Amino acid sequence: MSYDLSSTPLRLGGLNSVYTNLPASLLVEKALNRGEGTLAENGALVVKTGLRCGRSPVDKFSVQTAETKDIWWGSVNKPLPVDSWEHIMNLARAYLQGRDVFVFDGYAGADPAYRLQVKVVAEKAWHALFAGTLFIKPGKNDVLSDKPDFTVLNVCGLMAPDFKALGLASGVFVVVNFSEKVILIGGTHYAGEIKKSIFSVMNYLLPKKNVFPMHCSANVGPEGDTALFFGLSGTGKTTLSADPTRRLIGDDEHGWSDQGIFNFEGGCYAKCIKLSRENEPQIYNAIRFGSVLENVVMNEQRVPDFDDESITENTRATYPVTYIDNCVLAGVGGHPKNVFFLAADAFGVLPPISRLTPDQAMYHFLSGYTAKLAGTEAGITAPTSTFSACFGAPFLMLHPFQYAEMLGKAMKKHGTTLWLVNTGWSGGQYGVGKRMKISYTRALLTAALNGSLGKVSFVPDPVFGVSVPDYCPGVPPEILKPKQTWEDKSLYDKTARQLAVQFTENFKQFADRVTPEVFQSGPRI
């Protein structure tokens, strides 16, 4: 394969050295020699991402061309004129003159029928290592095309000058061009932009092939039963899918086709704040040589301190899925028997687990509720509700209802059971109550997965209407009904009513698209 980048859509010339598909050992060596990071005691490469320690959704744009007529334009997908794109690309070409670049070639999508061939070109060795960890590496018999389906160019050190004149929000830019099949990232070192930009592309292309793209983790049990876990950052999507009793398919992005489930990635990107060997042994043990730690603080012996959030609360660990002992190497699974919607409810009023009707499932999928905690963002001094459609609004390229329709058809066709799980607070809201014990949540999931939870009695929650079990092995009965855990019952009623109102107000945006039954499946105020 030719690696002359001047003949690709990037048209990059005047480069110093082009390092292509280096193994992890050489990429780590390059990163260390170039001062991009340091080695931790456990062998992981530790890097800092500078001012941006997370995604920059306000800096995400799509070039407005004939190919993008059906994009869901708005605050999530903002249009960028072709002239501005060409100007920024020329800035990137000039910026890379005389610099080294690192190239990764691989795939997004474990199912060969639906995968994308992806090329990542980056100025940082550790970004190429990240790409080689998160995407799927070609097999021995794979023959890569000279023309990838999509190319990511990451010029993290370039800030766009005169950004307002270009139509950008800041000097940072994450721009997708579906016409040229190129993604351009600049001004941010946060590596998550690389994977999430490709996820956005998959969210646009796969529905056209009748494949449902999902922001979820997936695992499979001893009997071959697949389970999905939808949830926003901090809800436990990665933690709960890394179950020693089940095999991991993937921790973040999947497609649901007529054949079943397939992982988009070849690795995991886990949030690792408060990570411990005791609570999350699989993830803890997966962080070793070949993995990357972002913004994690180390002590003098270079031992990571996963409790230290002095740089950011959004510390991250990247590792190949093969570092999980019982992973599914093929990255595929059957049609899911159970689907879990995870919400970290900081108000402490949602039941720890509840069963949803199909209409309720559509309601909560479109709502995509969780809560942000005080201190996680500037200006947030109390728990704040967050509604992110389909549990991944920042990555949706089409209207949320199109994805919800795909979920509705799939769960009806395959008889999937839907559950709402609160991984947040119990006994009071954040600051008063306590975070739900992982052991309780795992016990609830185990009972749902093995079918025993379906055999107990259920009662409707008086506010949210969802069906709550009366009993679950390994979980105190009072935990199952949140009001019983509150000392001040009247305060519980007030808090639950406040959250119910927020659900209702948020869902009004979908009133003209859903059936009356779905619209009426929300909380009872």
ZATOR-188709 format. One record per residue: x, y, z of N, C-alpha, C, O in turn; residue in one letter. Coordinates in steps of 0.2 Angstrom, whole numbers, plus 2048, in hexadecimal, padded with zeros to 3 digits. Example, Ala and Ser with C-alpha at 12.3 -4.5 7.8 and 13.67 -1.06 7.14 Angstrom:
BEGIN
8427E482783E7EA8278427F08278477EF82Aa
8407F58238447FB824840800827843806828s
This chain:
BEGIN
8047FA80080080080080480680080A807803m
80280B7FC8068117FC8048168027FE816804s
80981980480881E80A80B82580880D82980Cy
80A82680280B82D7FF8058318018008317FDd
8068358068008398087FE83F8047F9842805l
8038407FF8018467FB7FC8447F57F98487F2s
7FB83D7F47F683B7EF7EF8397F37EB8377EFs
7EF8397F97E88387FC7E483E7FD7E68447FBt
7DE83E7FF7DA8447FF7DD8498047DB84F803p
7E18478087E584C80D7E98518097EA85680Al
7EC84E8037F18517FF7F78558047F885B803r
7FA8508087FF85380C80685280980884C807l
80A85780881085780581585A80A81385E80Fg
81C85A80982185D80D82185A81482485E818g
81F85481582085181C82784F81D82B84E818l
82984F82382F84C82582F845825832842820n
82D84182982D83A82982583882A82183A82Es
82483282781D82F82781E82882A820824827v
81C82783081C82183481581D833810820835y
81581783080F81482E80E80E832813809832t
80980D83580780783980C80483D80E7FE83Dn
80F80884181580684681180184B80C80384Dl
8157FC84E8127F88538127FD85A81580285Ap
80E7FA85E80E7FE86581480086881580586Aa
8197FB86881F7FC86B82380286882680686Cs
82380386182780885E82380F85F826814860l
81C80E85F81881586081A81786781A81D868l
81A81386C81B81587382281887382381D876v
82781587082E81787082E81E86D83282386Fe
82B81F86782B82586482882B86882A830869k
82282986B81F82E870823830876823836877a
82782B87882B82D87E83183187C83383687Fl
83482F87683A83387383883A87183C83F872n
83183B86F82F84286D82C84687382984B872r
82C84387982A84787F82284787F81F84C882g
81F84287C81784287C81484088280E841883e
81883C88681583988C81B83589082183588Eg
81983289581D82E89981A82789B81482689At
81E82289D81C81C89E81A81B8A681D81D8AAl
8148188A78128178AD8158108B081880C8ACa
81580F8B68178098B98148038B68177FD8B6e
80E8038B480B7FD8B180C7FD8AA8097F88A7n
8108018A78128008A080E80589B80F805895g
80880889E80480C89980881289880C81589Ca
80681589280981C8908048218937FE821891l
80782689780382B89A80483189680A834896v
7FE8348947FF83B8907FA8408937F683E897v
7FB8468927F784C8947F484F88D7F8850888k
7EE85188E7EB8538887EA85B8887E785E883t
7ED85E88D7ED86688D7E686888F7E3866893g
7E486E88C7DE87288E7D886E88D7D386E891l
7D886A8887D28668867D385F8897D785B886r
7CF85D88E7CF8578917C98528907C884D893c
7C585488B7C08518897BE8538827C185787Fg
7B885187F7B68528797B485A8797B285D87Er
7B485D8737B28648727AC86486D7AC865867s
7A68628707A086286B79E86986879B869862p
7A086E86B79E8758687A38768627A287A85Ev
7A88728617AD87385C7AC86E8567B186D852d
7A786A8567A58658517A186884C79C86B84Dk
7A48668457A08698407A086483A7A485F83Af
79B86583579B86082F79B86582979786A829s
79F86482479F86881E79986781B796861819v
79586C81978F86C81679086B80E79287080Bq
78E86580C78F86380578886080378485F807t
78885E7FC78285A7FA7818547FD77B8517FEa
78685180078684A80478384B80B78284680Ee
78285180D78085281477985481577785881At
77485481076E857810769854816765858819k
76A84E81876684B81D76984B824767848829d
76F84F82577284F82C76D85383076985882Ei
76D85183776985483C76D85B83E77085B843w
76B86083A76F86783B76C86A842766869843w
77186D84576F87084C77587185077A87284Eg
77387185777987285B77E86C85B78486D85Ds
77B86685A78086085A78486085378A85F853v
78186184D78486184778486884477F86A841n
78986C84478987284178D87283B79286F83Ak
78A87683678D87682F79387B82E793880832p
79887982A79D87D82979E87E82179D87981Dl
79F88481F79F8858177A58818147AA880818p
7A587F80E7AA87C80B7B088180A7B687E80Bv
7B088780A7B588C8097B988B8107BF88C810d
7B688B8167B988B81C7BD88481D7C288481Fs
7BA87F81A7BD87881B7C48798177C9876819w
7C487B8117CA87B80D7CF8808107D587E80Fe
7CD8858137D288A8167D588681C7DB88681Dh
7D18828207D487F8267D98798237DE878826i
7D787681E7DB87081C7E18738197E787081Am
7E18798167E887C8147EC87E81A7F287D819n
7E988081F7ED8818257F087B8287F687B82Al
7EC8768287EF86F82A7F586D8267FA86B828a
7F486E81F7FA86B81B80087081C80586D81Cr
7FF87681D80587A81E80887982580E879826a
80487782A80687683180A87083180F870834y
80986B82D80C86482D813864829816860829l
81486A82581A86A82182086982682186C82Bq
82486482482B86382882985F82E82E85E832g
82385D82F82285983682185183482084F82Fr
82284D83982184683981984583A81684983Dd
81784083781083E838810836839815832837v
80B83483D80A82D83E80382A83B7FE82D83Cf
8048258387FE8228347FC81B837800817838v
7F581B8387F281483A7ED8138347E9817832f
7ED80C8327E880A82D7E48048317E77FF833d
7DE8048317DA7FF8347D28008327D080382Dg
7CE7FD8377C77FD8357C380083B7C5800841y
7BD80283A7B880383F7B27FF83D7AF800837a
7B17FA8417AB7F58407AE7EE83F7B27ED83Bg
7AC7EA8447AE7E38447AB7DF83E7AE7D983Ca
7A57E183C7A27DD8377A47DF8307A37E582Ed
7A77DB82C7AA7DD8267A57E08217A77E481Cp
79F7DE82279A7E181D7987E881E7967EB81Aa
79A7EB8247987F182679E7F682879D7FB82Ay
7A47F38287AA7F782B7AC7FC8267AB7FC820r
7AF8018297B38068267BA8058267BD80482Bl
7BD8068207C58078217C780E8237C581281Fq
7CB80E8287CC81582B7D481682B7D881182Cv
7D681C8297DD81E8297DD82482E7DA82982Dk
7E28238337E38298377EA82B8367EF828836v
7EB8328357F18358347F283A83A7ED83F83Av
7F783A83E7F783E8447FF84184580383D842a
7FF84684880684984980984684F80F847851e
80584385380784085A808838859803835857k
80D83685C80E82E85C80882B86080682685Ea
80782E86680282B86A7FB82B8677F7827869w
7F98308637F38308607F282A85B7ED82785Ah
7F88288577F88228537F781C8587F4817856a
7FB81C85D7FA8168627F38168647F0810865l
7F081B8667E981B8687E48188627E0814864f
7E581A85C7E18188567E28108567DE80D854a
7E980E8567EA8078567E780385B7E67FD85Bg
7E68068617E28038677DB8038667D87FE867t
7D88088637D18098637CD80685D7C880485Dl
7D18078577CE8048517D07FD8507D47FA854f
7CD7FA84B7CF7F284A7D57F28457D57F4840i
7DA7EE8477E07ED8437DE7E883E7DA7E383Fk
7E17E98387E07E48327E27DD8347E77DC837p
7DF7D88327E17D18327E67CF82D7E87D3829g
7EA7CA82E7EF7C882A7ED7C78237F17C881Ek
7E77C58227E47C481B7E17CA8187DE7CA812n
7E07D081C7DD7D68197E17D98147E77DA815d
7DE7DC80F7E17E080A7DE7E780A7D87E8808v
7E27EC80D7DF7F280D7DF7F68077E47F5803l
7DA7FA8067DA7FE8007DE8048007DF807806s
7E18067FA7E480D7FA7E08137FC7E38187FEd
7D98127FC7D58177FD7D08158037CC811802k
7D28178097CE81680F7C781980E7C681E80Ap
7C28168127BC8198127BB8208157B7824813d
7BF82181A7C082781E7C78288207CA823823f
7C982E8207D08308237CF8358287CB83A828t
7D383482E7D38398337DA83D8337DF839834v
7DA8438337E08478337E084B83A7DC84F83Bl
7E584983E7E584C8457EB8518457F184E846n
7EA8578457EF85C8467EE86084D7EC86684Dv
7EF85C8527ED85F8597F086585B7EE86985Fc
7F68678587FA86D85A7F88738567FA878858g
7F38728517F187884D7EB87B8507E6877850l
7EB8818527E58858547E388984E7E788D84Bm
7DD88984C7DA88D8467DA8958487D789784Da
7DE8998447DE8A08457D88A38427D58A083Ep
7D68A98447D08AC8427CA8A78417C68A783Cd
7C98A38467C489E8467BD8A18457B989D842f
7BB8A68487B48A98477B38AA83F7AD8A983Dk
7B88AD83C7B78AE8357B68A88317B38A882Ba
7B88A28337B789C8307B18988327AF89382Fl
7AD89B8377A78988397A889383F7A388F840g
7AE8938427AF88E8477AE89184E7AD89884El
7AD88D8537AC89085A7B289285E7B1896862a
7B888F85C7BE89085F7C488E85B7C288D855s
7CA88E85D7CF88C8597D08858597D3882855g
7CB88185C7CB87A85C7C68788567C187B856v
7C78738537C287084E7C286984D7C886684Df
7BC86684C7BB85F84A7B685F8457B0860846v
7B985E83F7B585F8397B48598357B9856833v
7AE8578337AD85182F7AB8548287A7858827v
7AE8518237AD85281C7AB84C8187AF848816n
7A484B8177A28458147A384480D7A383F80Af
7A484A80A7A584A8037AD8488017AE8437FDs
7B184A8057B88488047BA8428097BF83F808e
7B584080D7B683A8127BD83B8167C1837817k
7BD8418197C384381D7C08478237BB84A823v
7C38458297C284882F7C884C8317CD849831i
7C78538337CD8578357CC85983C7C785C83El
7D18588407D18598477D785E8497DD85C847i
7D686384C7DB86884E7DA86B8557D486C857g
7DF86D8587DF87285E7DD86E8647DD87186Ag
7DC8678647DB86386A7DF85D86A7E085A864t
7E285B86F7E68558707E284F8727E4849872h
7DC8508747D884B8777D68468727D384786Dy
7D88408737D883B86E7D183886C7D0835867a
7CD8398717C68378707C283A86A7BE837867g
7C583F8687C28428627C383E85C7BF83E857e
7C983A85C7CA8368567C58308557C282F850i
7C382D85B7BF82785A7B882A85A7B4827856k
7B682F85D7AF83185D7AD8358567A7834854k
7B28378537B083A84C7AF8348477AA835843s
7B282F8487B18298447AA8268467A6824842i
7A882684C7A282484F79C82884C79782584Af
79D82E84B79883384879783184179283183Es
79D83083D79C82D836798827836794826831v
79982283A79681C83A78E81D83C78A81A839m
78D82284078682484278282783C77C82683Bn
78682983778382C83178282782B77D827828y
78782382B78781E825784818826780815822l
78481582C78180E82D77980E82D77780982Al
77681382F76E81382E76C81282776780F825p
77081582376F81481B76F80D81976D80B814k
77380981D77480181C76F7FD8207707F7821k
76A8008237667FD8287697FA82E7677F5830n
76F7FD8307727FB83677180183C77280683Av
7707FF84276F80384777580484B77880084Ef
77880B84A77E80C84E77C80E855778812856p
78080C85A77F80D86178480F86578A80C865m
78381486A78881686F78781187578481387Ah
78A80B87578980787A78F80287B792801876c
78F7FE8807947F98817907F288078A7F2880s
7937ED87F7907E687E7947E188179A7E1881a
7917DC8847947D588678F7D088478A7D0883n
7927CA88578E7C488478F7BE88A7957BE88Cv
78A7BB88C78A7B689178C7AF88F78D7AE889g
78D7AB89478F7A489278A7A088E78C79C88Ap
7847A288E77F79F88977E7A388377A7A187Fe
7837A78817827AB87B77E7B187B77C7B3875g
77B7B38807767B888177A7BF88177E7C0885d
7787C387C77C7CA87B7787CF87F7727CF880t
77C7D48837787D988677C7E08847827E0883a
7787E588477A7EC8827797F08887757F088Cl
77E7F588977E7FA88E77F80188B784803889f
77980588B77A80C88877B81088E77880F894f
77E81688D77F81A89378482089178981F88Dg
78482689478882B89378F82A89778F82589Bl
79382E89679A82E89A79882E8A27948328A4s
79B8298A579B8298AD7958258AF7948258B5g
7918228AB78B81E8AD78D8178AE7898138B1t
7938148AC79580E8AD7958098A77958038A8g
79480C8A179480889B79A80389A7997FD899k
7A080689B7A680289B7A77FD8A17A87F78A0t
7A67FF8A77A67FC8AD7A27F58AD7A47F08AEt
79B7F68AB7977F18AC7977EC8A77957E68A8l
7997EE8A179A7E989B7A07E589C7A17DF899s
7A57E78A07AB7E38A27AA7DF8A87AC7E08ADa
7A67D98A67A37D58AB7A77CE8AB7A77CB8A5d
7AB7CC8B07AF7C68B07AB7C08AE7AE7BB8ACp
7A47C08AF7A07BA8AD79D7BA8A679A7B58A4t
79F7C08A379C7C089C7A27C38977A77C589Ar
7A27C18917A77C388C7A67CA8897A07CB887r
7AB7CE8897AA7D58877AA7D587F7AF7D387Cl
7A57D887C7A57DA8757A97E18737AD7E186Fi
7A67E68777A97EC8767A67F187B7A17EF87Eg
7AA7F787D7A77FB8827A48018807A2805885d
7A380387A7A180A87879C80A87279880E872d
79E80786D79B80986679980286279E7FE861e
7938018607917FB85D78C7FC858789801858h
78B7F78537867F784E7827F184F7847EC852g
77B7F284E7767ED84E7737EC84776F7F0845w
7757E68447737E483D76E7DF83D76D7DC843s
76C7DC8387687D683776B7D083A7687CB83Cd
7727D083A7767CB83C7777CB8447797C6847q
7777D18477787D184E77C7D785077C7DC84Cg
7807D78557847DC85878B7DC85578E7D7855i
78E7E28537967E28527997E88557967EE855f
79F7E78587A37ED85A7A57F18557A87EF850n
7A57F88567A97FC8517B07FD8527B47FE84Ef
7B27FB8587B97FC85A7BD7F685C7BA7F085De
7C47F785D7C87F185F7CB7F28667CF7EF868g
7C87F786A7CB7F98707C67FC8747C07FD872g
7C87FE87A7C480287F7C68088817CD809881c
7C280D8837C48148857C081588B7BB81888By
7C38138917C08138977C181989B7C781B89Ca
7BC81C89E7BD8218A37C081E8AA7BD8198ACk
7C58208AC7C981D8B27C98208B87CE81F8BCc
7C58268B97C68298BF7C38248C57BD8218C4i
7C68248CA7C481F8D07C58188CE7C28148D2k
7C98168C97C980F8C77CD80C8CD7D280E8CFl
7CB8068CE7CE8018D37CE7FA8D17CA7F88CDs
7D37F78D37D47EF8D17CE7EC8D47CC7E78D1r
7CC7EE8DA7C67EA8DD7C07EB8DA7BC7E68D9e
7BE7F18D87B77F28D47B77F08CD7B27EE8CAn
7BD7F18CA7BD7F08C27C37ED8C07C87F08BDe
7C47E78C27CA7E38C17CC7E28BA7D27E38B8p
7C77E18B57C97E08AE7CC7E68AB7D17E68A8q
7C97EC8AD7CB7F28AA7D27F48AD7D77F68AAi
7D37F38B47D97F58B77DF7F18B47E47F38B3y
7DE7EA8B37E37E68B17E47E78A97EA7E58A7n
7E07EA8A67E17EB89E7E57F189D7E87F2897a
7E77F58A27EB7FB8A17F27F98A27F57F88A8i
7F67F889D7FD7F689D8007F88967FD7FC893r
8067F589580A7F888F8057F78898027F2887f
8057FC8858017FC87F7FA8008807F780287Bg
7F98028867F38068877F580D8897FB80F88As
7F08128897F281988A7EE81B88F7E881A890v
7F181F8947ED8238997ED82A8987F282D897l
7E782D8977E78348967E583889D7E08378A0e
7EA83D89E7E98428A47E883E8AA7E58418AFn
7EB8398AB7EC8358B27F28378B57F78388B2v
7F18398BC7F783B8C07FB8358C27F78308C4v
8018358C38058308C68098338CC80A8398CCm
80B82E8D080F8308D68178308D381882E8CEn
81B8318D88228318D682582A8D482A82A8D0e
8218258D582381E8D382081C8CC8208178CAq
81C8218CA8198218C381381C8C48118198BFr
81081B8CA80A8178CB80481C8CA8048218CDv
80081A8C57FA81E8C47F581F8CA7F481A8CEp
7F38258CB7EF8268D17E88288CE7E682D8CCd
7E48238CD7DD8238CA7D88278CE7D38298CBf
7DA8298D47D582D8D87D78358D77D38398D9d
7DC8368D47DE83D8D37DB8408CD7DC83E8C7d
7D78458CE7D38498C97D68508C87D28548C6e
7DC8518CA7DE8588CA7DF85B8C37DF8618C2s
7E08568BE7E18598B77DA8598B47D885E8B1i
7D68538B57CF8538B37CB84D8B67CF8488B8t
7C584E8B67C18488B97C08438B37BF83D8B4e
7C18458AD7C18418A77C783D8A57C983E89Fn
7CA83A8AA7D08368A87CE8308A47C982D8A5t
7D382E8A07D182989B7D682389A7DC82589Br
7D481D8997D98188987D78148917D1813890a
7DC81388D7DB8108867DE80A8867E480A888t
7DB8048847DF7FE8837DB7F987E7D57FA87Dy
7DF7F587B7DC7F08767D77EC87A7D77EA880p
7D17EA8767CC7E68797CF7DF87B7CD7DC880v
7D57DD8787D87D78797DB7D78807DD7D1883t
7DC7DD8837DF7DD88A7DA7DB88F7DB7DA895y
7D37DA88D7CE7D78917CE7D08907CD7CD88Bi
7CF7CC8967D17C58957CB7C18917CD7BD88Dd
7C57C38937BF7BF8907BC7C388A7B67C388An
7C07C68867BC7CA8817BA7C587B7BD7C087Ac
7B67C88777B47C58717B87C786B7B77CD869v
7BD7C38697C27C68647BF7C885D7C17CD85Al
7B97C485B7B67C68557B27CD8557B17D0850a
7B17CF85B7AD7D585C7A67D585A7A37DA858g
7A37CF85A79C7CF8587987CB85D79B7C7861v
7917CB85D78D7C88617867C785E7857CA859g
7827C386177B7C285F7767C88607797CD863g
7707C785E76B7CC86076A7CD86876A7C886Bh
76A7D386A76A7D38727647D187575E7D3872p
7647CD87A75E7CB87E75C7D18837567D1885k
7617D48867607DA88A7647E08897697E0886n
7607E688A7647EC8887637F088F75D7F1891v
7687F38917687F78977697FF89576E800892f
76580389876680A89776980D89E76680C8A3f
76F80F89E7728118A57728198A677381D8A1l
77081A8AC76F8218AE7728228B477081F8B9a
7778278B577A8298BC77682E8BF7788348BEa
77082C8C276C8318C476E8348CB76E8318D0d
77183A8CA77483E8D076E8408D57708438DAa
7688408D37628428D776083D8DC75C83E8E0f
7628368DA7608318DE75982F8DF75782C8E4g
7568308D974E82E8D974C8298D47478268D5v
7518278D074F8228CB75081B8CE75581A8D2l
74C8168CD74E80F8D075480C8CD75680E8C8p
7588088D175E8058CF75D8018C97628008C5p
7577FE8C87567FA8C174E7FA8C074B7FA8C5i
74C7FB8BA7457FA8B97447F88B27497F98ADs
73F7F48B173D7F18AA7397F68A67347F98A9r
73A7F78A07377FC89B7327F88967347F3894l
72D7FB8957297F989072C7FB889730800889t
72A7F988372D7FB87D72C80387C73080687Ap
72680687E72580D87E72981188372C816881d
72A80E88972F81188E73681188B73A81688Cq
73880C88873F80B885740810880745813880a
73B81287C73C81787773C81E87A741822878m
73881F87F73882588373F82688674282C885y
74282188A74882288D74E82288875382588Ah
74E81F88375381F87E75482687B75982987Af
74E82987974E83087675083587C75383A87Al
74E83488275083888875883888975B83D889s
75A83288A76283188B764835891769839891g
76183389776283789D7688358A176982F8A1y
76C8398A47708388A977183F8AD76D8448ABt
7768408B17778468B577E8478B67828438B7a
78084E8B57868508B67878528BD7828558C0k
78D8518C078E8538C77918598C879485C8C4l
79085C8CE7938628D079B8628CF79E85D8D2a
79E8678CC7A58678CC7A88648C57AE8648C4g
7A48608C17A685D8BB7A78628B67AB8618B1t
7A48678B67A486D8B17A48738B57A08748BAe
7A78788B27A687F8B579F8818B579B8818B0a
79D8848BB7978878BC7928828BE78C8848C0g
79387B8BF78F8768C17908768C97958738CBi
78B8788CD78C8788D47878738D77878728DDt
7838708D377E86B8D677D8668D077E8678CAa
77A8608D277885B8CC77485E8C776F8628C8p
77685D8C17738608BB77085A8B67748568B4t
76A85A8B47678558B076A8568A976B85C8A6s
76C8518A676E85189F76A84C89B76A84689Ct
76784E89576484A89176784A88A76884F886f
76A84488876E84388276A83E87E76B83887Fs
76784087976283B87576683587376C836870a
76382F87376682987176D827875771823873c
76D82B87B77382A87F77A82B87B77F82887Cf
77983087777F83287377E83886E780837868g
77A83D87077884286B77E84586877E847862a
78484686B78984A86878C84686279084985Ep
78A84086178D83C85B78883A856789836851f
78183D85777C83B85277C84084C77D84684Dl
77C83D84777C84184077584183D774846839m
77183D83F76A83D83D76583F84376883F849l
75F84084175A84284775A83C84C75A836849h
75A83D85275983885775483385675582D857p
74E83585374983185274A82B84D74782684Ef
74F82D84975082884475482284775381C845q
75882384C75C81E85075781A855757814856y
75281E85874D81B85C74981785874781185Ba
74781885274381484E74680D84D74380884De
74D80E84C75180884B7518038517517FD850m
75280685775280385D74B7FF85E74A7F9860l
74580385D73F80085E73D7FA85973B7F585Bg
73F7FB85373E7F584E7437EF8507407E9850k
7497F085374D7EB85474B7E785B74B7E185Ba
7497EB8607477E88667407E486573F7DF868m
73C7E68617367E385F7377DC85B7347D785Dk
73C7DD85773D7D78527407D185673F7CC855k
7457D385B7497CE85E7477CD86674A7C9869h
7417D086873E7CF86E7437D18747447CD879g
7467D687374B7D98787487DC87E7437E087Dt
74A7DB8847487DE88A74C7E488C7527E488Ct
7497E988D74C7F088F74C7F18967467F1899l
7517F48997527F58A07557FC8A17597FE89Dw
7528008A67558068A87598058AF7568038B3l
75F8078AF7648068B576680C8B776A8108B4v
76580D8BE7688138C176F8128C476F80E8C9n
7748148C277B8138C577D8188C97838198CBt
77981D8CA77A8238CE7798228D577C81E8D8g
7758278D87748278DF76E8248E27698238DFw
76F8228E976A81F8EC76A8228F376F8248F6s
7648238F67638268FD76382D8FD764830903g
7638318F87638388F876783A8F176A8368EEg
7678408F076B8428EA7728438EB7748428F1q
7768458E677D8468E777F84B8ED77C8508EDy
7838488F178584C8F778284A8FD78484C903g
77C8468FC77884490277883C90277A839907v
7768398FC7768328FC77D82F8FA7828338FAg
77D8298F87838268F67828238EF77D8218EDk
7888228EC78881F8E57868188E67888148EAr
7828168E178080F8E178680A8E178A80B8DDm
7868058E578B8008E578C7FC8DF7877FA8DCk
7927FC8DC7937F88D67907F18D778D7EE8D3i
7917EE8DD78F7E78DF7887E68DE7857E18DCs
7847EC8E077C7EB8DF77B7EC8D87767E88D6y
77E7F08D477C7F18CD77E7EA8C977A7E88C5t
7837E78CB7857E18C87807DC8C977E7D88C5r
77E7DB8D07797D68D27737D78CE76F7D28CCa
7707DD8CD76A7DF8C976B7DD8C27667DA8BFl
7717DE8BF7727DD8B87727D58B776F7D28B2l
7757D28BC7767CA8BB76F7C78BB76E7C38B8t
76B7CA8C07647C78C17607C88BA75C7C48B8a
7617CE8B775D7D08B17607CB8AB75C7C98A7a
7677CA8AB76A7C78A67687BF8A67677BC8A1l
7687BC8AC7667B58AD75F7B38AD75D7AE8ADn
75B7B98AD7547B88AC7507B78B374A7B78B3g
7547B78B97517B68BF74D7BD8C17487BC8C5s
74F7C28BF74B7C98C17457C98BD7407CC8C0l
7447C68B773E7C68B47387C18B77327C28B5g
73A7BD8BC7357B98C07327BC8C672E7B98C9k
7357C28C87327C58CE72D7CA8CD72B7CB8C7v
72A7CC8D27247D18D17277D88D072C7DA8D2s
7237DC8CB7257E28CA7207E78CB71A7E58CBf
7217ED8CE71C7F28CF71E7F98CB7247FA8CBv
71A7FD8C971B8038C671E8088CB71B8098D0p
72380C8C87268118CC7218178CC71E8188C7d
71F81A8D271981E8D271B8258CE7168288CCp
7218268CD72282D8C972482B8C272282E8BDv
7298268C172C8258BB7288208B772A81F8B1f
72481C8BA7208178B67238118B472080C8B2g
7298108B572D80A8B372C8058B872A8068BEv
72D7FF8B672B7F98BA7317F78BE7377F68BCs
7307F78C57367F68CA7357EF8CD7307ED8D0v
73A7EB8CD73A7E48D17397E58D873C7E98DBp
7367E08DB7357E08E273B7DD8E673C7DE8ECd
73F7D88E27447D58E574A7D38E07487D28DAy
7507D38E37567D18DF75B7CE8E375C7D18E8c
75D7C88E27637C58E67697CA8E776B7CC8E2p
76B7CB8ED7717CF8EE7707D68EF7757DA8EFg
76A7D88EE7687DF8EF7637E18F475E7DD8F4v
7647E58F975F7E68FE7597E98FB7597ED8F7p
7537E68FE74D7E88FB74B7EF8FA7487F28F6p
74D7F390074C7FA9007507FE8FA74D8038F8e
7557FB8F87597FF8F37557FF8EC7568048E8i
7517FA8EB74D7F98E57487FF8E47468018DEl
7468028E97418078E974480D8EC74480E8F2k
7468128E874A8188EA74781C8F074B81E8F4p
74181D8F073E8218F573F81E8FC740822901k
73F8178FD74081490374781590674981590Cq
74C817902753819904754820906759822909t
74F82490574F82B90774D82C90E74782A910w
75083091274E83191974883691974383691Ce
74983B91474484091373F83E90D741840908d
73A83B90E73683990973283E90573183E8FFk
73184490872E84990573384D90073184F8FBs
73984D90273E84F8FE73F84B8F874184D8F2l
73F8448F973F8408F37398418EE73B8428E8y
7338428F172E8448EC72F84A8E872E84B8E2d
73284F8EB7338568E87388558E37388578DDk
73E8518E57438508E074184C8DA74384E8D4t
73D8478DB73B8428D67378468D17378468CBa
73284B8D472E84F8D07328548CB7308558C6r
7378568CE73B85B8CA73F8588C473F85A8BFq
7418528C674484E8C073F84C8BB74084C8B5l
73984A8BD7348488B973284E8B473184D8AEa
7328548B773085A8B373585B8AD73485D8A8v
73C85A8AF74185B8AB7418568A574285789Fq
73F8508A673E84A8A173984D89C73A84D896f
73384F89F72D85189B72F85789772D857891t
73285C89973486289573986089073886288Ae
73E85C89174385A88C73F856887741857881n
73A85288873784D88373385187E73184E879f
73185788072C85B87C72F85B87572B85C870k
73685B87473985C86D737856869738857863q
73585186C73484B86772C84986772A844864f
72884E86972184D86971E84C862719848862a
72184F85D71E84F85772084985371E84884Dd
72584585672883F852726838855726833852r
72483885B72283285F71B83085F71783585Ev
71982A86071282986170F82B86871382C86Dt
70982C86970682E86F70882A87570982C87Bp
70982387370A81E87971281F87B71381F881e
71682187771D82287971D82987D720829882v
71A82E87A71A83587D71783488571A838889f
71283088670F82F88C71382A891710828896q
71982788F71C82289272182589772582289As
72182C89872682F89C72482F8A371F82C8A5g
7278338A87258348AF71E8378B071B83A8ABp
71B8358B57148388B771583E8BC71783D8C2r
7148438BA7158498BE70E84A8C270E84F8C6i
